[in-house]
Amino acid sequence: MFSKILIANRGEIALRVLRACRTLGIGAVVAYSEADRDSLAAQLADEAICIGPADARRSYLSAPAVISAAVVTGCDAIHPGYGFLSEDAGFADVVRAHGLTFIGPPAEVLERFASKEATRRLLEAHGLRTIPGSGMLRDEEHALEEAARIGYPVLIKPSAGGGGKGMRLIRTPHELETSFKVSRSEAKAGFGDDSLYLEKYLEDNRHLEVQVAVDRFGHAIHMGERDCSVQRRHQKIIEETPSPALTDAARQELCARAVRAVVEAGYENLGTLEFLVDAKGDAYFIEINCRIQVEHPITEMCTGIDMVAMQIAIAAGEPLGITQADVVSEGHAIEFRILAEDPGKDFRPQSGQILGYLAPGGPGVRMDTHIYAGYEVPSYYDSLLGKLSVWAPDRSQAIARGDAALRELLVDGITTNIDLHRAILANEVFIDGKVTTNLLDRVGSAPFVAAGNR
């Protein structure tokens, strides 16, 4: 096992990794930018080191800065969290070249799964059904040809990265012409790679993901699935497990296929396979996330597995130590992404000082956050303030517990989406478990905002 880990990330995930290190008895150093000098992770760490200015390109995305920090502080491994350098094969390779361990899939595995379009073809060859789509788009003319072949509507998507950046729903050739250059520019700015591809858009689909873990010896397990269908602008805001859209038989079949495919494709460490499920219940693989997911807490709450500790152990070369029979998922869990944004103003990001903060409590309630009263929310990074997760024996009780926890949660000083979450919980479509990914985009946030403010 490692003696000391550099945590090369910020916000709630930096704090989450720090806590896992302490549980394992591993020393940890928090790397922070100048904008995060007063972050909770930096304050609680035994050691903290500044790696550059607020601009992520010169701090959290700077491989030389991160590796220098690890070497100077005597670390033997680097945990990248999610986002930033977490799926960068080149970075993982440089980490290894400096005698350090990258906590995540090895560089060659990240390289194999770096392209979403190539990964789709790879896992299709290993038994996963995929949505009709294109290869890499050469130019706008090629995009128009491929869209005509696939049939509108289509999604234009960056081959690298995620989080909805650069992704657009295209219904006509004119929309494709006006969106192509913008998507390419966003992909280049967000991921350093402007390659795009097209994917057939499924109307009224659900978004499901399967959590897997594979050690270097080829032992693998899944930890069930999560339903991530409540989204705005292709970005998840509420996740739950298990999915209300699947029967137990369908759940087992989907998870078993996912594990079999990644093992045959040579995957290693934690990963999440994402699927779109159409109105008939058919699941189509769309991508794999080669890192810890934002929404991992709800899987931990149902299985009792510390997934960050598992991620660290696998990277250290240890076997999983458990089999599929040992993984038992109980009850129902829901996670709410608490964001610094204004749903009433087109989800405009917010920044400023948090004047008051009160975390909810009680049985089955978990709050993963880095904020505190007096914390200054910077304008440079993602708007995620924290994740409120609740667990209960069944879904109806989890919804009730979620509403109670959201009512207790206080974040004063900036606008958040707390009221939006309460309104979604009260919506009949959500209560009936029939949410599709286009709900907020189709209906708009206004009805939910109005209901949440009552």
N, C-alpha and C positions, 0 to 999 in steps of 0.2 A: 504494500500500500504506500501511498505518497506521504512525504513528511510535511510538505507545505505547498499550497495551491494558490496561484494568482487568479483572482476573480476579475475577469476582463469584461465587465459589464456594469450596468447601473440600475437604479430603481429597485423594484420589488424582487426581481430575479437575483440581483447581487446579494440582497439580504437573505433570500431563500438558500442560495448556495453556501453562504457564510454559516447559516444554522446547520446545514447538513455536514459541513466540515467539522463543526464543533461536536456534533453527535458522534462522528467517526473518530474524534480525537486527532484530527489533522489541522495543522496550522494553516491560516488563510490570510492573504494580503488582498485588500480591496484596491483596485486601480480606479482612479476617478479623474474626471476632467475638472478644469477650473470652475465650471458652472456647478459641479456637484461636490465642491469642497465641503459643504455642510450637510451632505446627504446622510441619512441615517446609517447606511451601510458603512460609510467612511468613519462615522463617529463610533460605531460599535465594534469595528474591526480592531484586532490587536495591532495590526500594521495597516497603513494606507499610504498610497503613493500617487502623486499627480502624474498623469501621462500626457498632459497637453491642454490646449485651450478648449473652449466650449464647442467649437466646430468639431463634429464627430470625425471628419476626415483627418483631422490632425490629433485625434486622441483615440477614441474607441475603435476607429477604423484604421488606425495606423499600426501596421504590423511591427515596424521597428520600435515604436514607442512601447507597445505591449510586451514584446519580447525583452527589450532592455529592462523594463520594470521587473519582469520575472527573474532575469539573471541577477540584477542588482540586489534583489531581496532574498535570493537564495531559494527560489521556488523550484520544484521539480516537475510541476504540471500547471496547465492553464485551463481554466473552465471559462468558455466563451458565453455561457448563458444562451439566450436566443437573440436573433437579429445580429446586427453588426458583423463580426467575423465568424459566427458560429457554424456556417456551412461553406466556408471559404477553403477549398482544397489547397490552394497555394499557401495560405497561412498555416494550415495544419502541417504541410510539408516542411515549411521553414521552422516551425516549432520543433519538429522531430530532428531537423538538421542541427539544432542548437542543444540537443541532448535532453529536451523536455518532452513531456507527454501532453498531447491534445486530448482533452476530455470530451470525447465524441467519436464518431466514426473515423477510422484512419484516413489519411490523405487520399489513398487510392480508391477507397470506398466513396468518399465525397466526390471525387472526380468522376467516378462511374455514374453517380446519380445527380450530377450537377445540372444537366440539361433536363428540363421537365419533359420536353418532347422526346428525347432519347430514352428517358426513364419510362415514359409511357409505353414505348415500343418494347423495351427490355422486359417489363413486367407483364406485358401482354403475351410475350413469348413464354412466360412462366405461369400462364393460366388466368390472368386477370382481364376481364372485359374492359375495354376502353371506349371512350366517346369518339366518334368520327372526328378527324381533325387533319391538319396539314403538317408538313415538315417545316423546317425553318424558312421564313419568308425572305426572299431575296430583295424585294422592293415592293412598291405599292401596286404595280401591275400584276406581279405574282400573287399578291394578297387578294386582289379582285378575282383572279382566275380561280384560286383555291376556294374562296367564299362561294362562288357560283357553283363549284363542284360539290361542296359540302351541303350547301343550302342554308339560306338565312332563316332565323337569326344565328349569329356566331359570336363567340367571345374572342377578342384579340388579347393575347396574354404574353407577358415577358417570359422567356425561357428560364431566366435566372430570377431568384428572389420570390417574394410573395406578399401577403398582406393586402392584396388588391391594388397595389401600385402599378400603374401602367395598364391595368386591365379595363376593357370597355366592352359593353354590350352593343353589338352592331346589328341593325335590322335592315339596312339598305346599302347599296353600293355607295351612295353619296355619304352616308355616315362613316363608311370605311375610309373613303378618300380624305375626309376631314379629320379622322382620328388617327390615321396611321403614323404620321410624323410626330404627333403629340405623344402617343404611346411609346414610340421609339425613344423620344427625348426623355420621358419619365423613367423608362427602363434604364437608360444610360446613367441618368443622375442618381437613381436609387440603388442600382446594383453594379454599375460599372460595365454593363453588358446590354447592348441595345437589340439583341436578337429577339424576334417575336415569332409566334405561331398562332394558328387559329384552331378553335375548338367549337364543335357544334353546341349551341346553347339549348339546354333542356328547360322548357317552361315549367314552372311550378315544381321545381326539384327540391329535394332535401339534401343537406350536406352532412355526411357522416364521416367519422375517422376511426381507424383501428390503431390502438397503441400496441407496439411490439417491442421486444427486447431480444437481442441475439448476442451471445458471447463469441469470442474468437475461436471456440471449439465447435461452433455450429449448433449449440443448444439454443432453443428459442421458445419463447412464450408470447402469448398475447394477454393483455389486461383489459379486454373488452373494448367496446366502442363508445364514442361520444357523439351526440347530436349537436351540430353547430349551425343549425338552420336559421337562427335569429341573427340577421346581419344587417349592416348598413354599408352601402358602397362596397360590397363584396368583403367586408371585414366583420368578423364575428364579434358579437357583444354579449350574447348569452349562450352557454353551453350546458348540456345535461347528459347524465349517464345513469341508466341505459337509455337508448333511444326509444321513445314511445312509438316509433314507426315500424319497429321490427318485432317479429315473433321470436321466441327463444330459438326455434329451429333455424330461422333465417340468420339470427345473430351468430350462432355457432358456425354456420356454414360460411358466412362472410369472414369471420375472424380466422377460421382455419385456412381458408384460401389465402388470406393476406400473409399469414405466418409462413405458409409453404412457399409462396412466391418470393418473399425476401430472402429466405434461407437459400433457395435455389439460385437467386441472383447474386449471392455473396455479400449480403448486408452484415453490418456489425454495429453494436451498441443500441441505444434507444432510437426509435424512429416512429413516425406516425404516417400511415397510409390514408390518404383522403379520397373519398368517394362521393359521387353525386348519385342520388337515387331518384328515378323517375316515378311518374304517377302509377305505373304498373308494379313498382317495387323492385325493378331491376337496378343493380348497383354497378356503376362504372368508375373504375380507377382514374384519378386525374393527376395526382402528384404524391410525392413522399417528402416529409420534412425530416431532415437528418439531424435532429437536435431535440432538446427538451421543449415541450409545448407550453405556451402561456396557460393553457387550461388543464395542466396535469394535476392540480390539486383535487379535482373531483374524482379522478381515477384513484388517487391515493386514499381519499375518504371512503371509497367503496371497497377497495381491496386491502387496505392497511399496509401497502407497499410504499416505502420511501424511494421514489423514483430517481431522485437526484443522487442518493447514496448508491443506488444500483448502477446508475450511469458512471459514477466515479469508480466503482469496483470493477466494472467491465473494462474500463479504460486502463486499469491497473493490471489487467491480465487475469483477473479472477473469474472462475466459472460462475454461472448464474446461481447455482446452489439450490434452485427450486425447479420443479417441473410444472407443466400445465395443470396437473391435478392439484397442486398446492395453491393455485390462484383461485380464490373464492371471492366473488363480488357480491356484496350484500347491500340492500336498500337502494335509495335513489339520491343523487346529488346534482345540484345546479350551481353554476358559477356565473356571477355578474361582473362584467368588466366595468369598473368605475373609472370614467374618463373625464378629463378636464376639457369639456366641450359643451357647446350650447345647442341642444337639439332643436330649440325654437328658432335658431338662426343658421339653419343648414349645417348643423354640427360644427360650427366654427370653433377651432381650438382656443383654449383659455390659458392664461398664465397669470402669475401674481402670487401674493402671499396668502397662505392658509391661516386664517385668523383663529379658527377653532376646529378641533377634530375630536370626534368621539367614536370609537369602534363598537360595533354591536357585540353582544355576547350571548351566552346560553348554550344548551346542549346542541351539538351538531352544527356549530357556527365557526367558521374560520375566515380570518381576514389577513390576506397577504398584501402588505403595503409598506412603502418607505416614507410615507408622509407623517407629519406631526404639526402641532400648532406652532406657527412661526416659520414653517418651511416655505421657501420661495420656489414656486413651480416654474422651471425655466421654459423658455419658448423654443429651445433648440431641438427638443427631442419628441418622441412619441407622447401622446396625451394620456397614456395609462397611469392612473394614480394608484391603482390597487385592484385586487380581485376579492370579492366577497363570495364565499362558497358556503353552501348549506347542505346538510345530509339529514335524511329521515328514512324511516322504514319503507315508505312508498312515495309515489310521485305527488299525490295530493297533499300529503303532510309536508313534503319538501317545498312545494309552492307556498303553503301557508307559513312555513318557517322562513322562507326567503323574503316574503312580504314583511314579516315582523322584524327581521334583521335590517332590511332596507329602511324601515321606519325609524329604527334606532340610530342608523348611521348618520353622522353629522360631519359634513365638510363645509365649513363656513369661510367666506372670503372670495371664492371663485365659483363659477357656474359649473355644475356637473350633470351627468345623465341619470342621477339616482331616481328622480321622479319618472323618467321614461321607463326605467326598469319596472317600477311598481305598476305603471299603466299596462305594460306588456303582460305582466303576470295576471292582471285582471281581465285581459282580453279573452273572449270565448275561443278564438282560434288557438291560442296558446294553451288554454286550459284543456281543450280537447286533444292536444298533441298533434295538431295538423298544420303547424307553421311550415311555410316554404321560404326559401332564401330570398325571394323577391317581395316579401310582405311589406317591409318598410319602404322599399323603393316604389312599389306599386301604389300603396295607400298613402305614403308620405308620413312624416312624423307628427304632423299637426294634431290628428285625433288622439294620439298617445300622449303628446305633450299637454293637451287640454285636459285629458282625463287625469294625468299625473298631478296637475296643479289644483285639482278639486279637493 
